Amino acid sequence: MELIFATHNQNKLLEVQALMPSHITLISLQDLGFEEDIPETSGTIAGNAIQKVAYLKKYYDLPIFADDTGLLVDALGGEPGVYSARYAGEGKNSEDNMNLLLEKLTDNNHRDARFVTAIALDLNHKQTLFEGICEGSILKEKKGSQGFGYDPIFQPKGFHQSFAEMSQTEKGAISHRAKALFQLIAYLRDVN
């Protein structure tokens, strides 16, 4: 089965490819030569995933899925949430985002947080939504060099390492994205 994954994020693509079973062939936007930015203007994580799929359905008549992920920090009222990728502002990067988050939590010991991933799938013109959540906390400093995004400052509940200190296999067994992706894979297995 061929499936378009609507992302320009190469780190995310590699993470998802590693978890996908061999009978599913992922087609990236790069494979399609699709360079346009895909709008993400919804006020919710699920809404952004749905919006990305709807946008690409105008161009391609293949099964498409898209995800959106947000980091929600309790002490910050759910920030950065839907703004996780651009928390420090347009043109800023992951380091800037992490630095801003750590700065906002400097004197705060309440560091509970969660990653939430929503995956929207359009298969045979039917839309289905999957969600994965990983509970954890924000560390006081960056640890590790694996992964991407906020991985160096997020420690999943029940573990003593940040996501960035874990191998791709270790993270892939417990992450928010993996949980949503496993639901997607199970759904695809059941509909075929």
C-alpha positions in Angstrom: 0.0 0.0 0.0 1.2 3.5 -0.9 0.6 6.3 1.6 1.5 9.9 1.4 2.9 11.4 4.6 2.2 15.1 4.6 5.3 16.5 6.2 8.3 18.6 5.3 10.1 17.6 8.5 12.8 15.1 7.6 13.4 14.1 11.2 9.7 13.2 11.6 9.7 11.3 8.3 12.7 9.2 9.4 11.0 8.5 12.8 7.8 7.4 11.1 9.5 5.3 8.4 11.3 3.4 11.1 8.0 2.4 12.7 6.1 1.6 9.5 5.6 -2.0 8.5 7.3 -3.1 5.2 4.0 -3.6 3.3 3.3 0.2 3.6 5.3 2.4 1.3 5.6 6.0 2.5 5.6 8.7 -0.1 7.1 11.9 1.2 6.3 15.4 0.0 9.9 15.5 -1.2 9.3 12.4 -3.3 6.3 14.2 -4.9 8.3 17.4 -5.5 5.8 19.3 -3.3 7.6 22.3 -1.9 4.6 24.5 -0.8 4.1 25.3 2.9 1.0 23.5 4.2 -1.3 25.8 6.3 -1.5 25.1 10.0 -3.9 27.7 11.2 -6.3 25.7 13.4 -6.6 26.4 17.1 -6.1 22.7 17.9 -3.6 20.0 17.3 -6.2 17.7 15.7 -7.5 20.5 13.6 -4.0 21.2 12.1 -3.6 17.5 11.2 -7.0 17.5 9.5 -6.2 20.8 7.7 -3.0 19.4 6.3 -4.7 16.4 4.8 -7.6 18.4 3.4 -5.0 20.8 1.7 -3.1 17.9 0.1 -6.3 16.1 -1.1 -6.7 19.0 -3.6 -3.6 17.8 -5.3 -3.4 14.1 -4.9 -5.9 11.2 -5.0 -3.9 8.7 -2.9 -4.3 7.8 0.8 -2.8 10.7 2.8 -2.0 11.1 6.5 -0.7 14.1 8.4 0.2 14.6 12.0 0.5 17.6 14.2 2.2 17.4 17.6 2.2 19.8 20.5 4.0 20.0 23.9 1.6 21.0 26.6 3.1 22.3 29.9 0.7 22.5 32.8 2.4 25.4 34.6 2.2 27.4 31.4 -1.5 26.8 30.8 -0.8 24.3 28.0 1.9 26.4 26.2 3.4 26.0 23.8 0.6 23.7 22.4 -0.3 24.3 18.8 2.6 26.8 18.6 5.3 24.3 19.6 7.2 24.4 16.4 7.3 28.3 16.3 7.1 29.0 20.1 10.0 31.5 20.0 8.7 33.1 16.9 8.9 32.8 13.1 12.4 32.1 11.9 13.5 30.6 15.2 14.6 27.0 15.7 14.3 24.2 18.2 17.1 25.6 20.4 15.3 29.0 20.6 12.0 27.2 21.5 13.7 25.1 24.2 15.5 28.1 25.7 12.3 30.2 25.9 10.5 27.3 27.5 13.2 26.7 30.1 13.4 30.5 30.8 9.6 30.6 31.5 10.0 27.7 33.9 13.2 29.0 35.6 11.7 29.2 39.2 8.9 26.8 38.7 9.2 23.3 40.2 5.8 22.2 38.7 7.1 20.8 35.4 4.5 18.3 34.4 4.0 18.2 30.6 2.8 15.9 27.9 3.3 15.5 24.2 0.2 15.1 22.1 0.1 13.8 18.5 -2.9 13.8 16.3 -2.8 11.9 13.0 -5.5 12.5 10.4 -5.9 9.9 7.7 -7.9 10.2 4.4 -8.4 6.8 3.0 -11.0 6.2 0.2 -12.4 9.7 0.9 -13.1 8.8 4.6 -11.3 10.7 7.3 -10.2 9.0 10.5 -8.3 10.6 13.5 -5.9 8.9 15.9 -4.3 10.4 19.0 -1.2 9.5 21.1 -0.2 11.0 24.4 3.1 10.7 26.3 3.1 12.1 29.9 6.3 13.4 31.4 8.0 16.4 32.7 10.3 19.2 31.6 13.9 18.9 32.7 15.8 21.9 34.1 18.5 21.5 31.4 19.0 19.9 28.0 20.2 16.3 28.1 21.2 14.1 25.1 21.8 14.5 21.4 19.3 12.2 19.8 15.9 13.1 18.4 14.7 16.6 17.6 12.5 19.4 18.8 12.0 19.4 22.5 13.4 15.9 23.0 16.5 17.1 25.1 14.2 18.7 27.8 11.4 16.2 27.9 11.6 13.2 30.2 8.8 10.6 29.8 7.1 9.4 32.9 8.7 6.3 34.4 12.1 6.9 32.8 15.3 8.6 33.9 16.4 9.8 30.5 15.2 12.5 28.2 13.9 11.5 24.8 17.2 12.8 23.4 19.1 10.3 25.5 17.1 7.4 24.1 17.7 5.4 20.9 15.2 5.8 18.1 13.9 2.3 19.0 13.5 3.1 22.7 11.7 6.4 22.0 9.6 4.6 19.3 8.2 2.2 21.8 6.7 4.8 24.0 6.4 8.2 22.2 3.2 10.1 21.5 3.8 9.8 17.8 4.4 6.1 18.0 1.2 5.6 20.0 -0.9 7.4 17.3 1.0 5.7 14.5 0.4 2.2 16.0 -3.4 3.0 16.0 -3.1 4.1 12.3 -1.2 0.9 11.4 -3.8 -1.3 13.2 -6.6 0.6 11.4 -4.9 0.1 8.0 -4.4 -3.6 8.7 -8.1 -4.0 9.6 -9.5 -2.2 6.5 -7.4 -4.2 4.0 
